[in-house]
Amino acid sequence: MHKLTAIIPTGNEIHNIEAVIASVDFADEILVVDSLSTDGTFEKAQELATKVIRRDYQYSASQKNWAIPQAKYEWILLVDADERVTPELKAEILDILKNPDPKTVAYSIGRINNFMGERVHYSGWRNDKVIRLFKRDFCKYEDKHVHAEIIADGDIGHLNHKFIHYSYTTFDKYIEKMNRYATWQAKDYDQKTGRLTPYHFVVKPFWGFFKHYIIQSGFRDGVVGLTIGYVQGYVVYMRYVKLWLLRRGRE
């Protein structure tokens, strides 16, 4: 059996920290990467995890790439604080670690998303998956501020079982999070976006809503799906507003 390090990035996650650590209690090392929490997350993690390291937060990929080389074991399971490893997923991971395919350096894992107290079945979140089980020395995150993916030097497999993902605490906090994402995306898009036009401020936000609500059947998720579609359009609009401000030095 190959040994496993579970990495958990945190930042003021006192409402999640105990449950997420409990869900990875099968790991040989539990490494919490704390972004200078002020709500007791750091202290609670010290009680429950194998090791806790701290660093001022810049953006997600930077934080994770800093933490990955500090894992004690070659195989890493990276779990966000708002995710949970189910018993079925745990069993599948342990089965892989008994005899890993030598060519496979990473595995993607699907997510069952919950939003506003409801499970999301459609709305573009149905086939959500992320690379989270990987070999330390063969993988790193691309240098993006938002939605960075793992770059793997080798084959990538896929697990059959999924994380449970609770991306929502309150609606106000979710909007705050989306505003932060829009700010970070503005920085990512600055180099690849030309002159801003009504296309960016009108067409692309409308497409964001239309894609999630109509094409990806968000209407089948009721009010939750309508809200997801609206927020997706809003985030696209705010991305370009913040890019417009960034280029004028008015952040």
C-alpha positions in Angstrom: 0.0 0.0 0.0 1.4 3.4 -1.0 1.1 6.0 1.7 -1.0 9.1 1.2 -0.8 12.8 2.2 -4.1 14.7 2.3 -3.7 18.4 1.8 -6.5 20.7 3.0 -6.2 24.5 2.1 -8.1 26.6 4.6 -8.9 30.2 5.3 -11.4 31.0 8.1 -13.1 27.5 7.7 -14.0 26.8 11.3 -17.5 25.7 10.2 -15.8 23.0 7.9 -12.5 22.0 9.4 -13.6 19.2 11.7 -15.8 17.5 9.1 -13.3 17.7 6.3 -10.4 16.4 8.4 -12.7 13.5 9.6 -13.4 12.6 6.0 -9.7 12.1 5.2 -8.8 10.3 8.4 -7.5 7.3 6.4 -4.6 9.4 5.1 -1.1 8.7 6.5 -0.5 12.4 6.8 -3.1 15.2 7.0 -1.4 18.5 6.0 -3.5 21.7 6.6 -2.4 24.8 4.7 -3.8 27.7 6.5 -4.1 31.3 5.1 -3.7 33.1 8.4 -7.2 32.3 9.7 -8.6 34.4 12.5 -11.7 32.4 13.4 -10.1 29.5 15.2 -9.5 27.3 12.2 -5.7 27.2 12.7 -6.0 26.2 16.4 -8.6 23.5 15.7 -6.5 22.1 12.8 -3.5 21.9 15.1 -5.6 19.6 17.3 -6.7 17.3 14.5 -4.2 17.3 11.7 -0.7 15.8 11.4 0.8 19.1 10.4 -0.3 22.7 9.9 1.6 25.2 7.9 0.7 28.9 7.4 1.2 31.4 4.6 -0.4 34.7 3.6 -2.9 34.0 0.8 -2.2 35.2 -2.7 -4.4 33.0 -4.8 -5.4 29.4 -4.9 -2.8 28.0 -7.3 0.0 29.8 -5.6 -1.0 28.5 -2.2 -1.4 24.9 -3.4 1.9 24.9 -5.4 3.7 26.1 -2.3 2.1 23.3 -0.2 2.5 20.3 -2.6 6.3 19.9 -2.3 5.9 19.9 1.5 3.9 16.7 1.5 5.6 13.8 3.2 4.3 11.1 0.8 4.4 10.8 -2.9 0.7 10.4 -3.4 -1.5 13.4 -2.5 -5.2 13.8 -2.1 -6.1 17.5 -2.2 -9.4 18.3 -0.6 -10.9 21.8 -0.2 -12.4 22.6 3.1 -16.0 22.6 1.7 -15.6 19.1 0.2 -16.1 15.7 1.8 -14.6 12.3 0.9 -17.4 9.7 1.0 -16.8 6.1 2.3 -17.2 4.9 -1.3 -14.6 7.3 -2.6 -12.3 6.4 0.3 -12.5 2.7 -0.6 -11.7 3.5 -4.3 -8.7 5.6 -3.4 -7.3 3.0 -1.1 -7.8 0.3 -3.7 -5.8 2.3 -6.3 -3.0 2.9 -3.8 -2.6 -0.8 -3.3 -1.2 -1.2 -6.9 -1.2 2.1 -8.9 -0.8 2.1 -12.7 2.8 3.2 -13.2 1.9 5.4 -16.1 -0.9 7.2 -14.3 0.2 10.1 -12.2 -3.1 11.7 -11.5 -6.9 11.0 -11.2 -9.8 13.3 -11.6 -12.7 13.1 -9.2 -16.3 14.2 -9.8 -18.2 16.3 -7.4 -21.8 16.2 -6.2 -22.6 19.9 -5.8 -25.0 21.3 -3.2 -26.1 25.0 -3.4 -28.7 26.9 -1.3 -29.4 23.7 0.6 -30.3 21.7 -2.5 -28.4 19.2 -4.6 -27.7 20.6 -8.1 -28.5 18.1 -10.8 -28.0 20.3 -13.9 -27.0 24.0 -14.4 -23.6 23.1 -15.9 -22.5 21.5 -12.6 -23.7 18.0 -13.5 -20.3 16.8 -14.9 -18.1 18.8 -12.5 -14.8 17.1 -12.0 -11.3 18.1 -10.6 -7.9 16.5 -10.6 -7.2 15.9 -6.9 -5.4 12.5 -6.4 -2.0 12.8 -7.9 1.7 12.1 -7.5 3.6 15.0 -5.8 6.6 15.1 -8.1 4.7 14.9 -11.4 1.9 17.5 -11.0 1.5 21.2 -10.3 -1.2 23.8 -10.7 -1.1 26.2 -13.7 -0.4 29.7 -12.7 -3.9 31.2 -12.9 -5.7 33.3 -10.2 -9.0 31.4 -10.7 -10.0 27.9 -11.7 -6.4 26.7 -12.2 -6.1 23.1 -13.3 -3.4 20.5 -12.5 -0.7 20.1 -15.1 0.3 16.4 -15.1 3.5 15.0 -16.5 1.9 11.6 -17.3 -1.4 9.9 -17.8 -4.6 11.0 -16.0 -7.2 8.5 -14.9 -10.7 9.0 -13.5 -12.4 7.7 -10.3 -15.9 6.4 -10.3 -17.0 7.9 -7.0 -17.4 11.5 -6.1 -16.7 14.2 -3.5 -19.7 15.9 -1.8 -19.2 19.6 -2.4 -20.8 22.3 -0.2 -19.9 25.5 -1.9 -22.6 27.6 -0.1 -22.8 28.9 3.4 -25.0 32.0 3.0 -26.0 33.8 -0.2 -24.2 37.0 0.9 -21.0 35.1 1.4 -21.4 33.4 -1.9 -21.7 36.7 -3.7 -18.7 38.0 -1.9 -16.8 34.9 -3.1 -17.9 35.5 -6.7 -16.8 39.1 -6.5 -13.4 38.0 -5.4 -13.3 35.6 -8.3 -14.2 38.4 -10.7 -11.4 40.5 -9.4 -8.9 37.7 -9.8 -10.3 36.8 -13.3 -9.8 40.4 -14.4 -6.0 39.9 -13.8 -6.0 36.6 -15.7 -7.9 38.1 -18.7 -5.9 41.3 -19.0 -3.2 39.7 -21.2 -5.6 37.9 -23.5 -8.4 40.4 -23.9 -8.3 43.2 -26.4 -10.2 46.4 -26.3 -13.4 46.1 -24.2 -16.6 46.6 -26.2 -20.3 46.0 -25.6 -19.7 42.4 -26.6 -17.9 41.9 -23.3 -20.4 43.9 -21.1 -23.6 42.7 -22.7 -23.3 39.6 -25.0 -20.9 37.6 -22.8 -22.8 38.0 -19.6 -26.1 37.1 -21.3 -24.4 34.1 -22.8 -23.2 33.1 -19.4 -26.8 33.1 -18.1 -28.2 31.5 -21.2 -25.7 28.6 -21.3 -26.2 27.6 -17.6 -30.0 28.2 -17.5 -31.1 27.0 -20.9 -28.5 25.0 -22.7 -27.3 23.2 -19.6 -30.9 22.7 -18.3 -30.6 25.0 -15.2 -34.3 25.6 -15.4 -34.7 22.0 -14.3 -33.1 22.9 -10.9 -35.9 25.4 -10.2 -35.0 28.6 -8.2 -31.5 27.1 -7.5 -30.8 26.8 -11.3 -32.2 30.3 -12.0 -29.9 31.7 -9.3 -26.8 29.9 -10.6 -27.5 31.2 -14.2 -28.0 34.7 -12.9 -24.8 34.6 -10.8 -22.8 33.2 -13.7 -23.9 36.1 -15.9 -23.2 38.6 -13.1 -19.7 37.2 -12.6 -18.9 37.5 -16.3 -20.1 41.1 -16.3 -18.1 42.0 -13.1 -15.0 40.4 -14.6 -15.0 43.0 -17.4 -16.0 45.9 -15.2 -13.1 45.1 -12.9 -10.8 44.7 -16.0 -11.9 48.1 -17.2 -11.1 49.5 -13.7 -7.8 47.7 -13.6 -6.6 49.2 -16.9 -7.4 52.6 -15.5 -5.7 52.1 -12.2 -8.9 52.3 -10.3 -9.0 48.9 -8.5 
